[in-house]
Amino acid sequence: MNIYDHFAHEDEYPELNIEAMSERLAKALSFKTVYVDADTTDWTQFDGLQQHIVDSFPYVMTAASNVEVIGHSLLIEIPGSNHELPALMLIAHQDVVPVVPGTEDAWTHDPFGGDVDDTYIWGRGALDIKDMLMGELEALEYLLSQGFSPKRSIYLAFGEDEEVLSHGATKLAEVMAAREMRAACLLDEGTTTFFDGSAYGAPKATVADICISQKGFLNVKLTALGHGGHSSNPFGGTSLEHLTCALAALSKAKPQPELNDIVKETFKVLAPEITEEPFVSLVHDVDTNADKIAVAAAQIKEIYPFVTTTYAFNMLEGSSSAANVMPGNVNAIINIRLLPGVSVNKTVEHIKQVVAQVDPNIDVEVLHSTSAGRIDSPIGAGYQELKAIMEHYHPGVTFVPSFVCGGTDSVRYEGICDSILRICPFRPTPEDEANGVHGIDERIEKRVYAQGIRVLVAFVKQMCQ
């Protein structure tokens, strides 16, 4: 796929200085804002990034009524002329994932070198997600420099630890709620690349998601007690045997595929372009055929996580170090991603019931949970405006409602915002996205960065004029 077949109107906003914007992003990438934990993180890197923001965007700083560091997260408030209108909220996160030890020499450029060449801006965070953080600021700086006066207030919230805990965004949301700050619409990161619609039976379609929810996250630990001993008499079964039987039972008892309201809408939007089975004979009436579509979709790798609450059996610990010795305590950790609308509590109860039928002595412990996102609406504030702008700058792409299979900070702000949109305006090649995000040689093309900023300029202008 040539992504530039779907780029248009690159001549708009000619006053945007692409080279200067690229240099500012590159410098932001030079700060090694890797969150480890509250005690050992190098917070001077976050301080440096925040000072770079203050120094780089004088119009934003002049217009802001509040620039506040909360913990190590950043809140910027730009007041609108009509205080009766709920605000527009733009978010991103300051932290980046670390470079995997031992891979440093595989990078073409120093991942924290802040390098720019004729084509790319290089560095950890170029796609996840300092491009969005700096791009949001660039869009506002441009508009304010052109004399734009927003009717709607604008809030920028940049968390400190999205890649790990989201404590920063949680605190920001608590502070904003306590101050009775409300947003009509929030824009956060989400899906990044275009993809062809073959998995949906629409091979001639180029598709992109605008996500209006996100899956929940649940880590559950199962522990079976054991006492060791010689393996010549494994009377009653070993702890490992009991645990694996419980895991097998859970595997067989995983939830059935389902088509929730978001995915129903995905298929309805794509229906005119679907030409192949198993879906072409079903999408004429998505609601009636929802169960059949869900079963068929669950057989397709690309769509499977969108129709299932997934169980990943990833970690097993405690097995014996010798074949003739029975194990002591053994445990397994299951990572579960909950479909929007699926409850954490009900899922945990289901797991406990299934495990108890195998061995009631196996302990079930919740290590971490984040509820699935609220299901918002494609007719909610900002969705249709953003869709139209994306179609303007990326013609020939079908934008569909969807949800994020991973997690973002945005779910923390549900209490202060009624419409949360998750899509990255920066659209790299699928290869750059697949290789760079959390990988090696993360980079963003200047052309991609500039087009994303045009999208953000148009969106802010549309929502706040």
Backbone torsions as a table, in degrees:
resi	resn	phi	psi	omega
1	MET	NA	129.0	174.3
2	ASN	-95.2	105.8	-175.2
3	ILE	-61.8	-27.0	-175.6
4	TYR	-74.7	-10.0	169.0
5	ASP	-64.4	-17.3	-177.3
6	HIS	-116.9	26.8	172.9
7	PHE	-108.9	134.9	178.7
8	ALA	-147.8	163.7	175.3
9	HIS	59.1	38.3	178.8
10	GLU	-75.8	-4.2	177.0
11	ASP	-89.1	-4.4	-179.0
12	GLU	-75.9	150.7	-176.6
13	TYR	55.1	58.9	-175.8
14	PRO	-64.9	-16.9	179.8
15	GLU	-72.5	-13.9	177.2
16	LEU	-61.4	126.2	-179.3
17	ASN	-95.1	96.3	-172.2
18	ILE	-63.5	-39.6	-178.3
19	GLU	-66.3	-43.4	179.5
20	ALA	-65.8	-40.2	178.2
21	MET	-63.6	-39.0	179.7
22	SER	-64.7	-40.9	179.1
23	GLU	-65.6	-37.8	178.7
24	ARG	-66.7	-39.4	176.3
25	LEU	-65.2	-43.0	-179.1
26	ALA	-59.0	-41.2	178.7
27	LYS	-65.9	-38.7	176.8
28	ALA	-59.7	-35.4	179.5
29	LEU	-71.8	-18.6	-178.2
30	SER	-75.5	-15.4	178.2
31	PHE	-84.9	123.3	-173.9
32	LYS	-84.6	73.3	-174.0
33	THR	-86.9	64.3	178.1
34	VAL	-94.6	117.6	176.9
35	TYR	-82.5	129.3	176.6
36	VAL	-109.6	-65.4	171.4
37	ASP	-160.7	176.1	-173.4
38	ALA	-61.9	-28.7	-173.7
39	ASP	-92.2	-33.6	-171.7
40	THR	-108.4	-5.5	175.8
41	THR	-63.8	141.0	176.5
42	ASP	-82.7	91.4	-175.2
43	TRP	-71.3	-14.5	177.5
44	THR	-64.4	-27.7	177.5
45	GLN	-67.8	-39.4	176.3
46	PHE	-67.7	-40.5	176.5
47	ASP	-58.7	-42.6	-180.0
48	GLY	-63.8	-42.6	177.7
49	LEU	-62.2	-43.7	-178.9
50	GLN	-65.4	-37.5	176.3
51	GLN	-67.1	-36.6	176.2
52	HIS	-61.3	-39.6	177.2
53	ILE	-62.9	-46.9	-179.9
54	VAL	-59.9	-42.9	-176.6
55	ASP	-72.8	-28.2	-170.2
56	SER	-89.0	-19.5	-171.0
57	PHE	-128.7	72.2	-175.0
58	PRO	-64.2	-35.3	179.4
59	TYR	-67.5	-39.2	177.2
60	VAL	-63.6	-44.9	-177.4
61	MET	-66.0	-36.0	178.7
62	THR	-69.4	-39.7	-178.1
63	ALA	-75.0	-23.5	-173.4
64	ALA	-71.1	136.1	173.3
65	SER	-88.0	-15.9	-179.5
66	ASN	-153.9	127.0	169.7
67	VAL	-126.2	108.8	-166.0
68	GLU	-134.3	131.6	172.9
69	VAL	-93.9	120.5	-179.5
70	ILE	-115.5	108.4	-166.3
71	GLY	68.3	-110.5	171.4
72	HIS	-126.7	13.0	175.6
73	SER	-92.0	162.4	-172.2
74	LEU	-123.4	129.9	176.2
75	LEU	-121.2	125.9	177.8
76	ILE	-123.8	129.8	-179.6
77	GLU	-119.1	123.8	175.4
78	ILE	-113.6	111.6	-174.2
79	PRO	-71.7	141.9	174.0
80	GLY	-93.3	168.8	-178.3
81	SER	-78.5	-20.6	179.6
82	ASN	-113.9	99.7	-175.2
83	HIS	-74.4	-8.1	176.8
84	GLU	-77.1	-21.1	-178.6
85	LEU	-82.2	134.6	171.2
86	PRO	-65.5	153.0	-169.9
87	ALA	-77.2	168.4	163.1
88	LEU	-97.8	134.5	-177.9
89	MET	-119.2	130.2	177.5
90	LEU	-119.7	126.7	-178.0
91	ILE	-129.8	162.7	173.4
92	ALA	-165.6	-176.5	176.5
93	HIS	-129.7	147.1	-177.6
94	GLN	-79.9	-30.4	-172.3
95	ASP	-77.4	154.9	176.8
96	VAL	-130.2	159.8	176.2
97	VAL	-75.7	153.9	178.4
98	PRO	-71.4	161.2	169.8
99	VAL	-78.5	131.7	-178.1
100	VAL	-61.4	124.0	-180.0
101	PRO	-54.7	135.0	-179.4
102	GLY	96.3	-12.1	-179.6
103	THR	-102.4	1.5	-174.3
104	GLU	-56.5	-40.3	-176.9
105	ASP	-73.3	-12.7	179.4
106	ALA	-80.6	-13.2	179.4
107	TRP	-76.9	139.1	176.0
108	THR	-67.5	-36.4	177.2
109	HIS	-127.0	154.9	174.4
110	ASP	-52.8	123.4	-177.2
111	PRO	-61.1	-19.1	176.1
112	PHE	-122.0	28.9	-178.3
113	GLY	-87.5	-15.6	-178.4
114	GLY	65.4	43.1	-174.8
115	ASP	-90.5	142.5	176.0
116	VAL	-132.0	134.3	172.0
117	ASP	-121.0	-163.8	-175.5
118	ASP	-65.7	-23.4	-173.2
119	THR	-115.3	-39.4	-168.2
120	TYR	-122.1	156.3	164.1
121	ILE	-108.1	122.6	-169.7
122	TRP	-107.6	143.0	169.6
123	GLY	144.9	158.7	177.2
124	ARG	-63.1	124.5	-177.3
125	GLY	102.8	-4.0	-178.7
126	ALA	-61.4	-32.1	177.3
127	LEU	-112.6	-17.9	-177.2
128	ASP	-141.1	89.8	-2.9
129	ILE	-145.4	34.2	-179.5
130	LYS	-68.7	-19.7	172.7
131	ASP	-61.2	-39.4	-179.8
132	MET	-74.8	-41.3	178.4
133	LEU	-58.5	-52.8	-178.3
134	MET	-71.7	-35.0	179.5
135	GLY	-63.5	-39.4	177.1
136	GLU	-61.9	-43.0	178.4
137	LEU	-67.1	-40.0	178.1
138	GLU	-61.4	-41.8	-179.8
139	ALA	-62.7	-44.0	179.0
140	LEU	-67.5	-42.5	179.2
141	GLU	-59.2	-43.8	179.3
142	TYR	-61.4	-51.0	-177.3
143	LEU	-61.0	-45.1	-179.6
144	LEU	-65.3	-36.1	178.7
145	SER	-67.6	-22.5	178.1
146	GLN	-91.7	7.8	176.6
147	GLY	89.7	10.4	-179.1
148	PHE	-68.2	133.3	177.0
149	SER	-121.0	108.3	-174.5
150	PRO	-71.2	136.6	171.7
151	LYS	-74.8	-36.4	-178.6
152	ARG	-95.2	137.1	174.8
153	SER	-63.6	154.7	-179.6
154	ILE	-125.4	127.2	176.4
155	TYR	-112.1	132.3	171.2
156	LEU	-113.7	128.9	-177.7
157	ALA	-131.6	117.7	-175.5
158	PHE	-120.3	104.5	-178.1
159	GLY	-73.0	171.3	-173.1
160	GLU	-110.7	-13.3	-169.9
161	ASP	-149.1	38.3	-178.1
162	GLU	-60.8	-34.1	-176.1
163	GLU	-70.7	-10.9	-175.2
164	VAL	-125.0	-61.4	-168.2
165	LEU	-128.2	-26.0	-175.3
166	SER	63.9	25.1	176.0
167	HIS	-65.3	-34.5	-180.0
168	GLY	-62.4	-48.9	178.8
169	ALA	-65.0	-36.2	178.2
170	THR	-60.7	-43.4	179.2
171	LYS	-68.1	-42.0	177.3
172	LEU	-57.5	-45.6	-179.1
173	ALA	-63.6	-39.3	178.2
174	GLU	-63.4	-43.8	179.8
175	VAL	-64.1	-44.5	-178.5
176	MET	-65.5	-39.4	177.7
177	ALA	-64.1	-41.7	179.8
178	ALA	-63.6	-29.1	178.3
179	ARG	-89.9	4.9	179.3
180	GLU	58.9	37.9	175.1
181	MET	-83.6	131.9	-177.7
182	ARG	-127.5	143.3	176.4
183	ALA	-122.7	137.4	175.5
184	ALA	-73.6	-33.2	-171.1
185	CYS	-151.9	143.5	178.2
186	LEU	-129.0	135.0	175.3
187	LEU	-113.6	127.5	179.5
188	ASP	-135.0	172.2	174.5
189	GLU	-61.7	158.4	176.5
190	GLY	-165.5	-132.8	178.3
191	THR	-69.0	154.0	-170.9
192	THR	-117.4	-45.5	-169.7
193	THR	-102.5	162.3	166.2
194	PHE	-78.9	154.1	173.5
195	PHE	-143.4	154.0	177.6
196	ASP	-80.8	154.4	-171.7
197	GLY	-87.6	19.8	-174.8
198	SER	-58.1	-39.4	-178.4
199	ALA	-61.1	-27.8	179.7
200	TYR	-93.3	7.1	-177.6
201	GLY	79.1	21.4	-179.5
202	ALA	-126.8	68.7	-171.1
203	PRO	-66.2	-19.3	-179.5
204	LYS	-91.9	-2.3	-178.1
205	ALA	-93.1	140.9	167.3
206	THR	-103.8	127.5	-166.2
207	VAL	-124.8	149.8	170.3
208	ALA	-145.5	150.6	-176.8
209	ASP	-99.2	141.5	160.9
210	ILE	-113.6	110.2	-168.5
211	CYS	-90.2	133.9	-177.3
212	ILE	-119.1	16.7	171.7
213	SER	-166.6	-177.8	174.6
214	GLN	-150.1	154.4	-179.9
215	LYS	-71.4	152.7	173.9
216	GLY	-80.9	168.1	-174.5
217	PHE	-131.9	131.4	-178.1
218	LEU	-146.7	121.7	171.6
219	ASN	-107.0	122.7	-179.3
220	VAL	-120.8	133.5	179.1
221	LYS	-109.7	127.9	175.0
222	LEU	-107.3	131.3	-179.9
223	THR	-127.4	125.6	174.3
224	ALA	-109.2	129.1	-177.3
225	LEU	-81.9	140.8	177.2
226	GLY	-142.9	162.1	-175.3
227	HIS	-124.1	10.9	-179.4
228	GLY	69.6	-152.8	-179.1
229	GLY	105.2	170.8	-177.9
230	HIS	-73.5	140.2	-174.2
231	SER	-78.6	2.7	177.8
232	SER	-71.7	-15.3	179.3
233	ASN	-137.5	74.5	-179.6
234	PRO	-84.7	52.4	-175.8
235	PHE	-60.1	129.9	-179.4
236	GLY	80.9	-3.2	179.8
237	GLY	90.4	148.2	179.6
238	THR	-81.4	165.9	177.0
239	SER	-59.4	-37.6	179.2
240	LEU	-65.1	-40.7	178.2
241	GLU	-62.0	-46.7	179.6
242	HIS	-60.4	-43.2	-178.0
243	LEU	-66.0	-45.2	-178.5
244	THR	-66.7	-32.8	175.1
245	CYS	-65.0	-38.8	177.5
246	ALA	-65.7	-40.9	177.9
247	LEU	-64.0	-40.9	178.1
248	ALA	-63.5	-39.6	178.8
249	ALA	-64.7	-40.5	177.5
250	LEU	-65.4	-37.4	178.9
251	SER	-61.6	-39.5	-179.6
252	LYS	-76.1	-21.5	-175.4
253	ALA	-102.5	16.3	178.4
254	LYS	-60.7	149.9	-178.0
255	PRO	-59.2	149.5	177.5
256	GLN	-73.4	153.0	177.0
257	PRO	-60.1	148.3	176.9
258	GLU	-147.6	152.6	178.3
259	LEU	-106.7	101.3	179.6
260	ASN	-78.9	178.3	-172.5
261	ASP	-62.1	-33.1	-179.4
262	ILE	-67.1	-46.3	-176.8
263	VAL	-72.3	-30.9	171.4
264	LYS	-56.9	-44.5	-179.6
265	GLU	-67.4	-35.0	175.1
266	THR	-56.0	-49.6	-179.1
267	PHE	-67.9	-33.8	178.8
268	LYS	-66.8	-41.0	178.8
269	VAL	-66.8	-39.4	-177.8
270	LEU	-80.2	-15.7	-171.5
271	ALA	-48.8	-44.1	-179.6
272	PRO	-62.8	-20.0	-177.7
273	GLU	-102.6	-4.1	-179.7
274	ILE	-82.4	122.4	-175.2
275	THR	-124.2	-4.3	-173.2
276	GLU	-124.8	153.5	173.8
277	GLU	-74.7	155.9	14.6
278	PRO	-88.5	5.2	-170.3
279	PHE	-98.9	-24.3	-172.0
280	VAL	-60.7	-33.0	-179.6
281	SER	-85.4	-0.5	-177.1
282	LEU	-112.7	-27.5	-170.0
283	VAL	-80.8	-1.2	173.6
284	HIS	-65.7	-22.4	175.9
285	ASP	-146.0	83.9	-174.0
286	VAL	-63.2	-41.4	-176.6
287	ASP	-62.8	-46.8	-179.4
288	THR	-66.7	-36.2	-174.3
289	ASN	-99.2	18.2	-173.3
290	ALA	-57.2	-44.5	-178.3
291	ASP	-64.1	-40.8	179.5
292	LYS	-66.8	-40.7	177.8
293	ILE	-63.0	-41.9	-179.4
294	ALA	-62.5	-44.3	179.9
295	VAL	-62.4	-43.2	179.7
296	ALA	-66.5	-41.4	-178.7
297	ALA	-64.9	-32.3	-179.0
298	ALA	-67.6	-12.6	177.8
299	GLN	-91.0	-1.3	-175.9
300	ILE	-114.1	120.4	-171.7
301	LYS	-52.8	-45.1	-173.8
302	GLU	-67.9	-27.2	-175.8
303	ILE	-102.4	-18.2	-175.8
304	TYR	-46.2	-48.1	-177.4
305	PRO	-70.0	-12.6	-179.8
306	PHE	-87.2	-9.7	-179.5
307	VAL	-123.3	6.2	-178.5
308	THR	-138.8	144.6	162.9
309	THR	-79.9	112.7	-169.4
310	THR	-90.7	142.8	174.6
311	TYR	-115.7	119.5	176.1
312	ALA	-112.4	114.3	-179.8
313	PHE	-88.9	95.7	-164.9
314	ASN	-107.6	-29.0	-169.7
315	MET	-132.5	132.9	178.0
316	LEU	-136.3	129.1	-174.1
317	GLU	-139.8	142.2	171.9
318	GLY	110.2	4.0	-179.8
319	SER	-66.2	158.2	-177.5
320	SER	-67.7	150.8	177.8
321	SER	-89.7	-3.2	179.7
322	ALA	-138.7	144.9	-175.2
323	ALA	-68.5	-21.1	-177.3
324	ASN	-103.6	15.5	178.4
325	VAL	-123.4	128.0	178.2
326	MET	-74.9	147.6	-177.0
327	PRO	-75.0	159.2	169.7
328	GLY	-85.8	-135.2	178.9
329	ASN	-67.6	135.8	176.6
330	VAL	-127.2	149.0	179.1
331	ASN	-141.6	157.8	176.6
332	ALA	-135.6	147.1	176.4
333	ILE	-117.3	130.2	179.8
334	ILE	-112.2	130.2	174.4
335	ASN	-100.7	122.6	-175.5
336	ILE	-118.5	131.2	176.7
337	ARG	-112.2	115.1	-170.3
338	LEU	-89.1	129.8	173.1
339	LEU	-59.3	145.4	171.4
340	PRO	-52.6	131.3	-176.6
341	GLY	99.0	-11.2	179.7
342	VAL	-96.3	131.1	-173.9
343	SER	-84.5	139.6	172.4
344	VAL	-61.0	-48.7	-175.6
345	ASN	-62.4	-43.1	179.6
346	LYS	-66.5	-35.0	178.2
347	THR	-66.9	-42.6	179.0
348	VAL	-64.3	-41.3	178.3
349	GLU	-63.3	-39.5	176.8
350	HIS	-60.5	-44.7	-179.9
351	ILE	-62.4	-44.7	-179.4
352	LYS	-61.9	-40.8	-179.8
353	GLN	-65.6	-43.3	-179.7
354	VAL	-65.5	-44.3	-178.6
355	VAL	-65.5	-40.5	-178.3
356	ALA	-63.0	-30.4	177.7
357	GLN	-68.6	-25.0	177.8
358	VAL	-87.4	-50.2	-179.0
359	ASP	-158.0	106.3	-178.4
360	PRO	-66.1	-10.1	-180.0
361	ASN	-87.7	-8.7	176.9
362	ILE	-73.5	128.7	-178.1
363	ASP	-85.9	136.2	177.0
364	VAL	-115.0	119.3	-175.8
365	GLU	-126.4	130.3	174.5
366	VAL	-84.2	118.6	179.7
367	LEU	-87.5	-38.8	-178.5
368	HIS	-160.4	142.8	175.6
369	SER	-147.8	142.5	169.3
370	THR	-133.0	123.3	-178.3
371	SER	-63.0	152.2	173.8
372	ALA	-61.6	153.8	-179.4
373	GLY	-68.3	156.0	172.0
374	ARG	-61.7	144.5	177.0
375	ILE	-86.8	108.5	178.0
376	ASP	-89.8	-176.5	-169.7
377	SER	-116.6	142.5	173.5
378	PRO	-71.0	-1.7	170.8
379	ILE	-111.0	12.8	176.6
380	GLY	-74.7	169.8	-176.7
381	ALA	-55.4	128.1	173.5
382	GLY	91.7	-24.0	-173.1
383	TYR	-64.3	-54.3	-176.6
384	GLN	-67.2	-34.4	177.2
385	GLU	-63.8	-46.0	180.0
386	LEU	-66.1	-41.7	178.7
387	LYS	-58.4	-45.7	-179.6
388	ALA	-64.0	-38.8	179.3
389	ILE	-68.0	-42.9	177.9
390	MET	-62.4	-39.1	178.2
391	GLU	-66.6	-33.5	178.6
392	HIS	-65.1	-44.9	-177.2
393	TYR	-88.4	-14.4	-179.5
394	HIS	-135.4	70.3	-177.6
395	PRO	-66.3	152.9	179.1
396	GLY	83.0	5.5	178.4
397	VAL	-107.9	134.2	175.2
398	THR	-93.7	115.4	-179.9
399	PHE	-94.2	124.8	-174.5
400	VAL	-122.0	148.9	172.6
401	PRO	-70.0	142.5	-179.6
402	SER	-156.6	-164.7	173.7
403	PHE	-142.4	159.7	-178.8
404	VAL	-84.5	130.0	179.3
405	CYS	-80.2	-21.7	173.1
406	GLY	-91.8	-154.8	179.7
407	GLY	-127.1	151.8	175.0
408	THR	-136.2	169.9	178.1
409	ASP	-65.5	-20.8	-168.3
410	SER	-58.6	-32.1	-177.4
411	VAL	-61.0	-23.3	-179.0
412	ARG	-69.7	-18.2	-174.3
413	TYR	-101.8	12.2	-178.6
414	GLU	-60.0	-29.4	-178.2
415	GLY	-71.0	-16.6	-178.3
416	ILE	-120.0	3.0	-176.8
417	CYS	-144.7	135.7	-175.9
418	ASP	-95.5	-11.4	-178.3
419	SER	-140.0	107.8	-177.8
420	ILE	-110.7	122.8	-177.9
421	LEU	-113.2	132.7	-177.7
422	ARG	-124.2	101.7	174.7
423	ILE	-159.7	136.4	176.9
424	CYS	-87.6	124.1	-179.8
425	PRO	-69.9	-10.4	-177.3
426	PHE	-95.5	120.1	-168.7
427	ARG	-115.5	85.3	-179.5
428	PRO	-75.1	174.0	173.2
429	THR	-66.4	151.4	176.0
430	PRO	-55.9	-32.9	-179.6
431	GLU	-68.6	-44.5	178.3
432	ASP	-63.0	-38.8	179.8
433	GLU	-67.6	-45.6	-176.2
434	ALA	-67.6	-39.1	-176.2
435	ASN	-83.6	-34.1	-168.7
436	GLY	-91.0	-38.3	-175.6
437	VAL	-67.7	114.4	-176.6
438	HIS	64.2	14.0	-176.9
439	GLY	-120.5	-144.9	-176.6
440	ILE	-105.2	145.9	177.0
441	ASP	60.0	44.0	174.1
442	GLU	-61.6	134.0	-175.9
443	ARG	-162.4	160.9	174.6
444	ILE	-135.9	136.1	176.9
445	GLU	-69.4	141.5	177.0
446	LYS	-57.1	-38.5	-178.9
447	ARG	-63.9	-40.3	177.7
448	VAL	-66.3	-43.5	-179.5
449	TYR	-61.9	-44.3	-179.3
450	ALA	-64.1	-40.9	-178.7
451	GLN	-67.2	-37.6	176.8
452	GLY	-63.4	-37.5	178.3
453	ILE	-67.2	-37.6	175.0
454	ARG	-59.6	-41.4	177.0
455	VAL	-59.3	-46.6	-178.4
456	LEU	-65.6	-39.9	176.7
457	VAL	-59.0	-48.3	-178.1
458	ALA	-64.7	-37.5	-178.0
459	PHE	-69.5	-46.4	178.7
460	VAL	-61.4	-43.8	-180.0
461	LYS	-61.5	-44.7	-179.3
462	GLN	-63.3	-42.3	-175.1
463	MET	-79.0	-22.2	-169.8
464	CYS	-119.3	-1.2	-178.1
465	GLN	-81.1	NA	NA
